[in-house]
Amino acid sequence: MKMQDQFSDEIKSVFYSIYNNDQGNLKYVPEELMKHGLGYMQILMLTKTELNLGLGEAMMLLEIPDCTV
């Protein structure tokens, strides 16, 4: 299974509706996707895959505390 196939269209839709082509909006993504049952690691992988970001950059933009990953 490809990494991008791991997430449902619904999850991707929520992700992109929050992201809205503005990296500043990524800090709002974790709270909303956690309501849909995703954990920090899944949110991080989704963000890395969809936006082709490095791990550190994705963590910083998502404002995920590094002690939780």
C-alpha atoms as one frame of an Amber mdcrd trajectory, in Angstrom:
protein
   0.000   0.000   0.000   1.324   3.417  -0.948   1.694   6.010   1.809  -0.839
   8.348   0.179  -3.406   5.498   0.104  -3.204   5.221   3.906  -5.587   8.144
   4.470  -9.226   8.362   3.416 -10.507  10.997   1.044 -12.469  12.460   3.970
  -9.296  12.943   6.033  -7.464  14.473   3.065 -10.410  16.781   2.438 -10.370
  18.002   6.051  -6.589  18.453   5.843  -6.755  20.530   2.656  -9.732  22.592
   3.845  -7.697  23.678   6.880  -4.383  24.033   5.014  -5.947  26.109   2.216
  -2.556  26.617   0.504  -1.228  28.528   3.522   1.489  26.880   5.595   0.537
  29.154   8.495  -2.753  27.241   8.745  -0.996  23.931   9.408  -0.856  24.662
  13.139  -4.646  24.138  13.188  -4.484  20.734  11.499  -3.565  18.479  14.478
  -6.441  19.549  16.717  -9.017  19.000  13.986  -7.632  15.702  12.674  -7.343
  14.322  16.210 -11.135  14.744  16.401 -11.226  12.303  13.463  -9.177   9.731
  15.360  -5.685  10.433  14.019  -2.640  10.621  16.254   0.303  12.985  15.963
   2.390  10.464  14.011  -0.346   9.899  11.421  -0.910  13.646  11.048   2.807
  14.153  10.613   3.033  11.445   7.939  -0.006  12.829   6.106   1.480  16.327
   6.078   4.916  15.125   4.970   3.420  13.045   2.160   0.836  15.507   0.864
   3.068  18.595   0.978   6.418  16.885   0.336   7.988  18.369   3.471  10.847
  17.132   5.598  10.162  15.744   9.064  11.519  18.758  10.966   9.715  21.282
   8.808   6.414  19.416   9.104   6.772  19.178  12.903   7.525  22.877  13.140
   4.636  23.952  10.905   2.171  21.642  12.636   3.490  22.878  15.991   3.685
  19.298  17.253   5.651  19.084  20.501   8.713  16.937  19.812   8.274  15.052
  23.089   5.030  13.494  21.828   6.372  12.021  18.593
